[in-house]
Amino acid sequence: MISKKKFDEMKKELEKLDSERENTIELSRKIIKESKLIIYALQRDKADEASKHVKSIKEMMKKLPESAVDTNMATVARQEFVEAMTFYHFVKDDKIVDKDELHVCSYDYLLGICDLTGELMRKAVNFVIKDKIDGAEKIRDTVDDIYHEFLKLNLRNGELRKKADQIKWNLEKLENMMYDLKIKRG
């Protein structure tokens, strides 16, 4: 006969996993929201506001489990965290922090860096609007450096490959913007 005791144990185990999964999803949503608030503040030159969210997101990241817990939300949260924090340090400290400083795996870091180039492109457009051409040129050079490093990677078809292709398109947009600006300025 089947062991009812073992089934009760397995039921409790599954309930615990389901609870962990739900907690991970909820925390991941909060991290994604904080990431977007950091980026939004930085795009509007509100570094103090962004810093408040940075403190909050770092605390949340400490609670995010390493394992997937049967959900992809934690990976998305880490990717958004990387995007926000690398953008934050680029704007604030003029550098791109590495994966070890953010305590994330290579895959999540690379996904976030791909998305970072889109935010850098937006920041460059804002620099051009404000006639801060040097800032836009620096961003173009940074995205070019990122693209060069990604060219060295052997990426298979998949999410990372798709996102890496975004870097090329963002770089092309930046180059076209800078070219148009040079032509207009003579």
C-alpha positions in Angstrom: 0.0 0.0 0.0 0.9 3.6 -0.5 2.4 5.5 2.5 0.0 8.3 3.6 2.7 9.6 5.9 5.1 10.1 3.0 2.4 11.8 1.0 1.7 14.2 3.9 5.4 15.0 4.0 5.5 15.6 0.3 2.4 17.8 0.5 4.1 20.0 3.2 7.3 20.1 1.0 5.3 21.3 -2.0 3.4 23.9 0.1 6.7 25.2 1.4 8.1 25.5 -2.2 4.9 27.2 -3.4 5.2 29.7 -0.5 8.9 30.4 -1.4 7.9 30.8 -5.0 5.2 33.3 -4.2 7.5 35.3 -1.9 10.2 35.3 -4.6 7.7 36.6 -7.2 6.5 39.4 -4.8 10.1 40.4 -3.9 11.1 40.3 -7.5 8.3 42.7 -8.5 9.4 45.1 -5.8 13.0 45.0 -7.0 11.9 45.6 -10.6 9.8 48.6 -9.5 12.7 50.1 -7.5 15.0 49.6 -10.5 12.7 51.5 -12.7 12.4 54.3 -10.1 16.2 54.6 -9.9 16.5 54.8 -13.7 13.6 57.3 -13.9 15.2 59.6 -11.3 18.6 59.4 -13.1 17.1 60.2 -16.5 15.7 63.4 -14.9 18.9 64.3 -13.1 17.6 63.6 -9.6 20.5 61.7 -8.2 19.4 62.2 -4.6 16.1 60.6 -5.3 17.9 57.7 -7.0 20.2 57.3 -4.0 17.2 56.7 -1.7 16.0 53.9 -4.0 19.5 52.4 -4.2 19.6 51.9 -0.5 16.2 50.2 -0.6 17.0 47.9 -3.5 20.2 46.7 -2.0 18.3 45.6 1.1 15.8 43.8 -1.1 18.5 42.0 -3.1 19.9 40.5 0.0 16.6 38.7 0.5 16.3 37.4 -3.1 17.0 33.7 -3.2 19.8 32.3 -5.5 17.6 29.5 -6.8 14.9 30.1 -9.3 12.2 28.6 -7.1 10.3 27.5 -10.2 10.1 31.1 -11.5 12.0 33.3 -13.8 11.1 36.4 -11.9 14.3 36.4 -9.8 16.4 36.4 -13.0 14.4 39.4 -14.3 14.7 41.2 -11.0 18.5 40.7 -11.0 18.8 41.8 -14.6 16.8 45.0 -13.8 18.9 45.5 -10.7 22.1 45.3 -12.8 20.7 47.8 -15.3 19.7 50.2 -12.6 22.9 50.0 -10.6 25.2 50.2 -13.5 23.3 53.2 -14.8 23.4 54.7 -11.3 27.2 54.3 -11.0 27.8 55.5 -14.6 25.9 58.7 -13.9 27.2 59.2 -10.3 30.7 57.8 -10.5 31.5 57.7 -14.2 32.1 54.0 -14.2 30.4 50.7 -15.0 30.5 48.5 -11.9 31.3 44.8 -12.5 29.3 41.7 -11.6 31.3 41.0 -8.4 30.5 44.5 -7.0 26.8 43.7 -7.6 27.0 40.1 -6.4 25.2 38.6 -9.4 26.1 35.8 -11.8 27.5 36.5 -15.2 24.3 35.7 -17.1 22.2 38.1 -15.1 24.9 40.7 -15.3 25.2 40.5 -19.1 21.5 40.7 -19.5 21.4 43.8 -17.4 24.3 45.4 -19.3 22.5 44.8 -22.6 19.6 46.8 -21.2 21.9 49.4 -19.8 22.8 50.5 -23.3 19.2 51.5 -24.0 19.2 53.8 -20.9 22.6 55.2 -21.9 21.2 56.0 -25.3 18.3 57.8 -23.7 20.7 59.7 -21.5 22.7 60.7 -24.6 19.6 62.1 -26.3 18.9 64.1 -23.2 22.5 65.4 -23.3 22.1 66.5 -26.9 18.8 68.2 -26.1 20.6 70.1 -23.3 23.5 70.8 -25.7 25.9 68.7 -23.6 27.6 67.1 -26.6 30.6 65.9 -24.6 28.4 63.8 -22.4 26.7 62.2 -25.5 30.1 61.5 -27.0 31.2 59.8 -23.8 28.1 57.6 -23.8 28.7 56.7 -27.4 32.2 55.6 -26.6 31.0 53.6 -23.6 28.4 51.8 -25.6 31.0 51.1 -28.3 33.3 49.6 -25.6 30.5 47.4 -24.3 29.7 46.3 -27.8 33.3 45.4 -28.4 33.4 43.3 -25.3 30.2 41.5 -26.3 31.7 40.7 -29.7 34.3 38.6 -27.8 31.6 36.3 -26.3 30.4 33.2 -28.0 26.6 33.7 -27.5 24.2 31.0 -28.5 20.7 31.8 -29.8 18.5 32.7 -26.9 17.6 35.6 -24.6 21.2 36.8 -24.1 21.8 36.7 -27.9 18.7 38.8 -28.6 19.6 41.3 -25.9 23.2 41.5 -27.1 21.8 42.4 -30.6 20.2 45.5 -28.9 23.6 46.8 -28.1 24.5 47.0 -31.8 21.2 48.8 -32.6 21.7 51.2 -29.7 25.3 51.9 -30.8 24.1 52.5 -34.4 21.4 55.0 -33.2 24.0 56.8 -31.1 26.4 57.0 -34.0 23.7 58.3 -36.3 22.7 60.9 -33.8 26.3 62.1 -33.4 26.8 62.1 -37.2 23.7 64.1 -37.7 24.8 66.5 -35.0 28.2 67.0 -36.6 26.7 67.6 -40.0 24.2 70.2 -38.6 27.0 72.0 -36.7 29.2 72.1 -39.7 
